[in-house]
Amino acid sequence: MTSERTPFVLIFLLWGAGLGAAAQYAKVSVVFDQLPQLYPNAGALIGFAVSLVGFLGIIFGVVAGVLVAQIRYRRALICALWLGAAVSAVQAFVPPFEWFLVSRAIEGLSHLAMVVAAPTLIAQLSAPKDRGFTLTLWGTFFGVAFAVLAWAGLPLVDALGVPALFAAHAIYMAVFASILSLVLTKGIGGAQPDPVSFSAILKRHAVIYKSASIAAPGLGWLFYTFCFVSVLTVLPPFIPEESRVWVMGAMPLASIVSSMTLGVYLLRHVTAVRVVIIGFSSSALCMVWLWINPGAPFACVALAACLGLIQGASFAAVPQLNDSASSQAQANGAMAQMGNLGNTIGTPIMVAALALLGYAALPIFVGIALIAGLCVHLALGQMRKTG
């Protein structure tokens, strides 16, 4: 399905649903330093409170498109919104920590279905001439959600406590589930009878990760997501208290602005992979800045702006490196899988490293991840040149 005219109101509603999906990470990340007050006996396991949302995405990322298509994108999206609302409502009652972690894993089902279904629906509903804008808009959903929760969610928590934030998220998800169930046309996005047997899944993984073109965006995305969520989660205590709120609100916005301005400009002149490489290189330099000046506010914002180049160009790299629709779908599946892996392992590793090494762990581990992402893209680029 391709529209001749883009229903922008519906596009923005789908983007709004995406903000709810991103908030499944952000709602815990922005209050991470307050979670020990709710769960004082959690210890180092507290890091998984952020990352368990991505656990199921690690397993099912590659085949998520097939599974969601078989139950239809509209139905999958609405069911995922209701599931997300229900889980947040349970979390608002502060269940025991082990059950809170279970709820976060279940929330991963909701998150994965939304991040597969919503952009697919946006692409189907958008006119070809508008698809670049609408999918770029979709790409901002993570940064916008973190900014909104930093600026509006934290005052709510200060006034009413962490459970109030979870309750507000439940209401938000339920509102969008209700609206989209009314405005989304039934039957949009037909079922696709692709195989989902265990052997077919293994073969699909092998095809993807043997290809220097299909795998490249996802493998780079692994190192980006490892850094982005973990930095936003563990960095706040090291920022001067008088600057902390505006810095944490500005960082996601800086990544969005750089992606949609400098990133778009660079993409007109060089390949998307080259922009990703520039993003990794400049982000690594920002970590040197943060090593020399721990928690420096402008270094934090500069880091976010440089990471924004990776964010936008990674999505653009998928069609540049892959001509066919099937290879693009496989590349997007790999991005979902690797993104969830990075989100899942990033925060626990950083929390454990900070406990052992203190602040020095932040520039060291994040810097290593950024350089690794740079090297992966350089190596895969060489593989593509040599065939």
C-alpha angles and dihedrals in degrees: 000000000000122000123221089208122035116233095219095182090058091044090055091047090054089048088051089054087052090056087058090052092050090047088062084075099030098050090065098033095057092051096037093118089056097049094086087065089059094039108025094168097051096095117175090347088077088086090069089062086079101035106042090082087075097047097095090042089063090058100037104027096106095047097036092098091055095046094046092046092054092059091037125255097254094052092043093051096048093045090048091052092051091047090050091050092051094049093049090049090055091048090053087068090058100236119200112291096253090053090045088058090048089052090052091053090050088048086061089069090056093045096049094048092050097048090051099041102040100055090042090055091046091053092048094048097044124092111238092249091054099041094093091056096042095049091044087053089052090052090063095060096099096048094044092050092052091048094049093048092047092051102034105017097054094054088050090052091047090053103039108010136252095296089062090061091053090048091050090051090051090053092047092052093046092050093053092044089055095046096046092047086060101041104035112088114241115247096029110148107023125225119274114212096214117152117264100180119134093252092049090051092051091049091050091053091049093051092049100046095043090059119086088202103044096041099042101084092045096046091051089046090057092065093041094054092043087060104035103057096033092051093049088048103047102027102073098079090056095053115090107266094236090058101034101096097047093043094052090048093045097048098069091042091050090055090051095046094048091047094051097040116026091021093053091046093051092047089061091060108029137027122278091245090055090053090050089052090050089050094051093046096048092044090054089053089052089055088056087053091051090048091055094041108028113215094357104173097220092045088055092051092045090052091053091049091052092047087053089066089060092047098056099035094050090063090045091051092064097072093033092058097035123050102185127070091234094054090046090053090050091049091051090050090053090050090053091049097045092041092055091046091053093046091048100049100031102076098040091049092049093046091051092045093050090051090055103036106018121219093342089073091068100063092034099051097035091045091052091049092050093049090047090054090050092050093047092055092046091050094047090047089055090049090053091051094050094043 
